[in-house]
Amino acid sequence: MANLNAQKGLSVVRTPFFDGNDFLYWKNRIYYFLKSEGVDLWDVVENGPFTPTKIVDGVHVAKHNGEWSEQEKRRLALNDKAIQVLFCALNISEYNKVCMKSTAKEIWDALVITHEGTSQVKENKMDSLIYQYELFKMKTDETISEMYDRFVEIKGGIKSLGKTFTNEELVKKILRSLPKEWLPKVTLLKDSKDLSKV
C-alpha cells in the first residue's frame, strides 16, 4: 500500500501535512506554500498580524473596528487565513500543542521552538551537521545516487538552520568525497569544467 504521507505531498494546492516527523522538511514546504498563497500571508506568519493605527496627537494608536477601511479589514483577515492554513497542516497531536495560540506568528514560533529548540539547540544541531559535512565520504557499499542523497540531506539540514554553500563548494566537496578509483574521472572533470557551473 502506498505511503499516505507521500500521497498528501503530491498536490500543489493541498496544504503540506505535518505529522510530527521531519520538521525541517515540512517547514520548508509550508514556507513556500504560504508564500505561494501570497507574500503578505507569509509576512503575517513571520512578523505577526497587521494592526490598523491612526495618529492622535502625534502618537500611533490602534483604530476601533468601526474605523477600519476595507483594505485594513482584508489585511487583518490574513492572520485568520494563515492560522487556518497552519491548522489544516497539522495532525491532531501537533494541533493540540498550538490550538490556544491567537496569532499565526505565535503558532509558528511554538512549532519552531518545539521541533527545532532554542538557539542553543539549533547551534548544537548545526555543529553536528557541519561535522557530518566535513567528514563526508562515499561509503564502500553505496552507489553514487545513495551517496548523493545522503549528501543532499546533510546539506538541506545545514541550509534549514541558516548556513549555505556556493555551488562550487558543494561540487568540490562531492568530488573530494569520492574514493580513489574515481580519481581519473575527478581529474578529468576538474580539468574540463568550470566547477562553479557544474
N, C-alpha and C positions, 0 to 999 in steps of 0.2 A: 504494500500500500504506500502511496506517495506521502512524503512528509507534509503535514498540514501547514506548517510554518513556511515551507518553501512555496506552497501554492499561494499563500497570502502575499508573498513578496513579488508575485508576477505582475501585479496590476500597478499602473502608474496613477490611477485615480483613487485607489484604496489606501487609507492611512497605513503606514508601516506598523506592524504589530510588535509589541514588546511583551515577552512572557517572563521577564526577569533574568534572562540569559543573554550574554554577549551585548552588553550595554553600548560599547563603543561602536559596534556595527549599527545598532538601531539609532544611536544618537546622530550619526552621520546621515542616515537615510531620512530621519524625521526632520532634520535641519533643512535638507534640500526639498523635502515635501512641503514644509511650511513656507519656504521661500518661493516655491513654485505657485503656491496659493496667493502670494502677494508679499512683496518685500515688507510692507507695513505689518503683516501678520507676524513675521519673524521678529521684527523690531519690538513688538509687544511682549513676546516671549523673552527676549534678551534684556530689554530695558524697562519693562513694566508698562502698565496701561497709561493711556493718554488722560490728562485731566484738563478740562476746559477752564481757562482762567480769564480774568479781566483785571484791569489796573484800576485800583481805587487808592487815591491819594499817593500815587507813585509806587504802590506795592501790588504785586500779583496776588490775587485772591481767587479761590475757586468759585465758579459760577454755580448758581442754583439750576436744577434741571430745567426749569421753565425758561431759562435764558440760553439754552444750548441751541446752536444752529443745526441745520440738517447735516452739514459736513461734520460737525463735532459729534453728533449722535452716531454717525457711521464710524468715526474713529473710536468712539467709546465701545461700540459693539465688537470691535476687533478682539478685545480681551475675551469676551464670551465665545467668539468663534475659535480662538486659539485654545481656550480651555476645552471646548468640545472636541477639537482635533486631538488634543493630548489624551483626554479621557477615552476616546474611541481607540486610541493606540495601545491602551494598557489592559493587561489581563486583570482579573478581579483582585488578586493579591497586590499588584502594583497600584491599582486604583485605590484600594483601601489605605495605602500609605499616604496618599496625597489628596484624597477627596475633600478634606476640610479646608484646603487652601482656597483663597478667594481670587487670586490672580494667576494668569498663565506663567508669569515670571516666578512666583512662589512655587508652583508645581514643578517647573523646570529645574529651579535651584535645588529643590528637595530631591528630585531624581538624580541629579548630578552628584550631590553630596552622598546620597545613599549608595550609588553604584561606582562612583569614582573616588569618593572620600575627600578629605580635606587637602589643602595644598601640600601638606607633608606626605600624605598617602600618594598623591599624584607624583611628587618628586621621587618617591621610592619606586613607583611603577616605572617612571621614566628611566631611572638608574638601571633597573633590571632589564628593560628593553634595550637600552644603549649597550649594556654588557652583552646581551644576546646578539645584537647587531655587530659589535666589534669582533666577537668570536665566531661569527657565522662562517660555516664551511659546508660544502656539499658532503652529505653522508655517503658512505660506500655503497649502501643498498638502495639509494633513491635515484629516481630519474631526474632529468633536468626540470621537467614540469613540476614534480613534487618539491624539488629544491626551491624553485621559483615561487611556488605557492607559500612555502614556509617563510621565504624572504619577504613577500608582499604582506603577510600577516604581521611580521615584526615591524616592517616599515609603516604599515597602517596604524598600528598601536602607537608608535612614536609620533606620527603625524597628528593623531587624535588628541595627543597631550600637548601639542603646540610646536613641535620641532619638525622642520622639513629639511630635505636634502635636495641638491640640484640633481638633474637627470644624469649629469656626468659623474657625480659622486656615486650614485646608485649603480650605474653601469660598471664603473671601476671596482666597486665592492663585489658585484656579482662575478666579475672576471677573476678577481683575487680569490674568490671562494671556490673556484673550480679545482679539481685535483690535477696532478702533474701531467697525466695523459692528455689533458686538454690544452697544454701549453702551446703546441703548434697553432691550434685554432685561435687561441687567445692572442698570440703574437701577430698572426695574420690580420685579425680584426683590429688590433691596435694600430697596425701599420697602414691599413687601408681605409679606416673610417675615422671621422671626427666623433669622438665619444660623447660629446655634448649633444649630438644629434641622433645617436643610436637609440 
